Amino acid sequence: MKKSILFFIVPVFLSLVMTHNIYANVYASQLKVSNPDGSPFDGSFTDGTGIQLSYILNDSTSSVIIKIKDATDNSVIAEIDAGSLARGSHA
């Protein structure tokens, strides 16, 4: 009788104690910087062209904020609020 109660109580107890939520961050991979026409970026803005940022998200997200920082002092130069995005490729 005691063994049958233990075989019931122990698994129930362990399932209650060991259940918890697991969270993971959504991240961007394969970040690419190119000219707006898709050609390789030459590193210069003096010709008046901008850049195109492309990336792949590993999951859907409710908010994407891209911060472009100065490498010398880590200050934010520009911030792009891309809003809610689905999993997959974006540009």
LINQUI-V574575 format. One line per field, one symbol per residue. ss: DSSP state (H for helix, E for strand, L for the rest). phi: phi as a letter, one per 30 degrees, with the letter a starting at -180 (. if undefined). A space follows every 50 residues. Layout:
BEGIN
ss: ???
phi: ???
END
This chain:
BEGIN
ss: LHHHHHHHHHHHHHHHHHLLLLLLLLLEEEEEEELLLLLELLLLLLLLLL LEEEEEELLLEEEEEEEEELLLLLLEEEEEEEEEELLEEEL
phi: .ddddddcdddddddddcdadccbddbcbhdbcbdedjdeddibcddidc bccbabcdadbdabbccccdddbidddbbccdidbddkdbb
END
